[in-house]
Amino acid sequence: MSTYSSPVGKPLDRVDGPLKVQGQAQYAAEFAQSGLLYGSVVNSNIARGRIVQIHTQEAEAVAGVELVLTHANRPSIAGYDEPYEDDDAADGSPFRPLFNDQILYNAQPIALVVAENLELARYAASLIRVEYQQDGHATDLMAHRDTMHKAPAELPEPRGDSHQALANAAVTVEVQYSTPVEHHNPMEPHASTVHYLSDGQLEIYDKTQGVQNCMRYLEDVFGMQGKIRIFSPYVGGAFGSGLRPQYQLPLAVMAALKLKRSVRVVLKRQQMFTFGYRPRSIQKLTLGADSDGQLQSIYHQAIAQTSRFEDFTEQEVQWSGMLYKCPNVTLDYQLVPLDVYTPLDMRAPGATIGVYALECAMDELAYAANIDPLELRRKNFTDYNASQGKPYSSKELLQCYQQGAERFGWSKRSMAPRSMQDGHELIGWGMATGIWEAMQMPASATACIHANGKLIVSSATTDIGTGTYTVMTQIAAEAMGLPMELVEFKLGDSSMATAPLQGGSFTVSSVGSAVQQACQALRVKLLDAVQQTPASPFSGITPDEVDFVDGWMVIKNDPQERVKLTDIVDGAGKLEAEATAEPSEARDNYATGTHSAVFVEVRVDEDTGMVRVSRVVSAIAAGRVVNPKTAGNQIAGGVVWGVGQALHEESQMDHNLGRFMNHNLAEYHIPVQADIGDIEVIFVEEHDEVVNALGSKGVGEIGIVGVAAAVSNAIYHATGKRVRDLPITLDKLI
C-alpha cells in the first residue's frame, strides 16, 4: 500500500476557484425567487436632529411601488438594547434601524422603498421629501478632543515608572501621529435576499461574516426564534464589515414581514460609507532608551473617535507593552464621542494604526540613537510578554528579521537619509515589525462519510475570500487519510454546527481544530463499526493503533490487515460524528501571537515628489501554514492594503454637514495594479504545540500590520522628511 501524502502544507489551488471564475458561485444578491421585490434605502442628509415628517405620497403613487417603509409603519421590533447586541457589538446602545424619528448621524437609513424592480425602487426613493428639525452636530475629532473620556478597554497596569525612566534616558523621542477614517470597501456591496416562505418562516441570503450571529440578531429583534435560517455560501470580501449585521438586513426583513413577500435589498457603493469604518486617531508616543538603544521607557496614548450611542474600542496601544522588552510602560486610550456611526473592526483592528505609530516612533528613535533600525529592534527583542506576565508559546521574530533582511538586501542600506539615488529618483529603504494575536474560539464541526467513500464536513463558518473552503478540505483530508477529491467542506448555513464569527485570524485555529476533531471522532466510529463484524482482525485494537490511508483503515503494526472505508459504511449508508474544539488549558500559561518583519523600498521622484513602492519583502512567523498559496495571497493582499493606508486611503468628511464627501471608488483612493511593485512573502518555520492541535496561528491580519510604518520609514530614508499624518500625499511631502 502506498504511503499517504498529506495535502496540508501544500500550495493547492482553491477548491471553489472554478465556480468563481465561471460565474457559478452565487452571492447574496444573486439568489432568484419568484415574485421577488427590490428595496432601495433612503438616507438622512442631516447629522443630528429628528424627522418632522416624511412625504412619501409621490413615491407611493409610482406604478409598481409596493411599499414605502418608515419608522411610522414598520413591523413591531424589540424596544430595548439587548436584542440588538450582536456578537461583535460595542459597549453602549446599538443602532436600531427605523426605530423612531431621531437622527443620530448623517446618512442614517430613514426609509425603504420596495418595488417590482430595482430601477423603479431607486427612482421612487428619489421622490421622497423629508422635513427635519436639525440640531447642532460635532464630527471633527481634532476639534472636540476636550470631550474625550477613558475608553472601556482592558489595559495593563502601568509597568515601572515611565516618567522617571524617560527623564533618565540618554536618548528620547516624543512624537504625535494621526490616521484618518478608512472604509472597508469590499468588492461586493452588502446585500440581503429574504425569501418569505408559505409558513411565515424566512430563508435569507446575506453578505456576512457570521450566519449564526445574524440569525440570533434577527430572532431577537423580531421575536422569531426558530423561524429564520441564514445562508452565506460566498462572500465577495468583507474585512470586518460583515462582523455585525448591517442595516440592509433588518430593513429587508421588515419589508418581507410587512408584505409577506420575498424582498432583496442591496446597498449602493455610496451607502457602503454609511456604517462602520476604521476610526480616526491621534497617537502620542514618548520613547526613552539608553545610549546602546535599549528601551527604558514607553508612553503611548491613543485618542480615537466613536459614536454617541456606542463606545467602540480596539487594541490600539496594547502592542506597545508587549512587542519589545521595556521595564517602564504606560498606556492610555481615550475616546471622543461624535455625531457619527459607530466604528467597526477592520482588518487587524487596532494593530493597523497602533503598530504604525509604534514602529514609526522606533524608526525615529533609531535615528536619534544613530543605530540601524533593524539592529535597534533586535536589541529590544523579547520572548516574554510583560503585559501578560507570560512567555510566548513561540516567537520566531528574530528569524523573520534575519530571513527578511537577507532576501531584501538590508545590509547594503546606508544609514543617512537622501543617501541612495537612482537618476532622478531618491531611494528609501524602511522596515517595521508586525504583531497580531493568535486566538482560538470554541467551534464545532460535523463529519459524515457516505457509502460511496465521500466525506462531507460542515460548520457554520463563512469564506470571505480567505480560502476557508480549501484549507478545511485539506485539514479534513489529512485527518481521514483521503485524497482531496473525496472530501467536500460545506459552510455558510446557520443550521450547521456552531462556528464563531470569521474574523481575527482565528478561523483556521478554531473551525480547523473542530474539523480535525470531528474527523478523529468519525475515525473512532468507523473502528467501532468494523469491530462489530464477526472475527474482525480489528477486535481489541485501539484508535491509536490504526491509520487511515487512501480510503483504507490499516492496523499500523500489521499493514496487511486493512479494510476499505466504503465496506465499513456500506451497510449503514453513512456514519457521522460531531465535535467541539475549545482552547486548551495549556494556552493559559502562554502568550500567543503571530509576528512579521516588513521591508520596503520606495522610489521618490525628486522633482514631483511622487512615491512608488517598488519592492516589499514580508517575512511571517505564523506557526504551521496549512496552504502556503492561500496564505501567501492573504499576506500579499495585506501588503497592498498597507500601501493604501500609507499613501492613498482617507474618507474625507465635510464637518459642516457631517457627511463623507468621497463616498465612491473614484474619489476614495485605493491602490491599483500600477501602484504595486514586487511583493515577496516568506513563511518562517515555526513550531507551536500550544496554540492548537494544528499548530496554526492564522494569517488574515498579520499581512497588513507594520506595512504603513515600513513605507513611512522608507520615505523618510529617501527624502529626509517625516510625515506623521496618514496618508502621505504629495502636498504633505513637498
Buried (B, 14 or more C-beta within 10 A) or exposed (E): EEEBEEBBEEEBEBBBEEBEEEEEBBBBBBBEBEEBBBBBBBBBBBBBBBBEEBEBEBBBEBEBBBBBBBBBEBEEBBEEEEBBBBBBBBEBBBBBBBBEBBBBBBBBBBBBBBBBEBEBBBBBBEBBEBEBEEEEBBBBBEEBEEEBEEBEBEBBEBBBBBBEBBEEBBBBBEBBBBBBBBBBBBEBBBBBBBBBEEEEEBBBBBBBBBBBBBBBBBBBBBEBEEBBBBBBBBBBBBBBBBBBBBBBBBBBBBBBBBBEBBBBBBBBEEBBBBBBBBBBBBBBBBBBBBEEBBBBBBBBBBBBBBBBBBBBBBBBBBBBBBBBEBBBBBBBBBBBBBBBBBBBBBBBBBBBBBBBBBBBBBBBBBBBBEBBBBEBBBBBBBBBBBBBEBBBBBBBBBBBBBBBBEBBEBEEBEEEBBBBEEEEBBBBBBBBBBBBBBBBBBBBBBBBBBBEBBBBBBBBBBBBBBBBBBBBBBBBBBBBBBEBEBBBBBBBBBEBBBBBBBBBBBBBBBBBBBBBBBBBBBBEBBBEBBEEBEEBBBEEBEEEBBBBBBBBBBBEEEEEBBBEBBBBBEEEEEBBBBBBBBBBEEBEEBBBBBBBBBBBBBBBBBEEBEBBBBBBBBBBBBBBBBBBBBBBBBBBBBBBBBBBBBBBBBBEBEBEBBBBEBBBEEEBBBBEEEBBBEBBBBBBEBEBEBBBBBBBBBBBBBBBBBBBBBBBBBBBBBBEBBBBBBBBBEEEBE
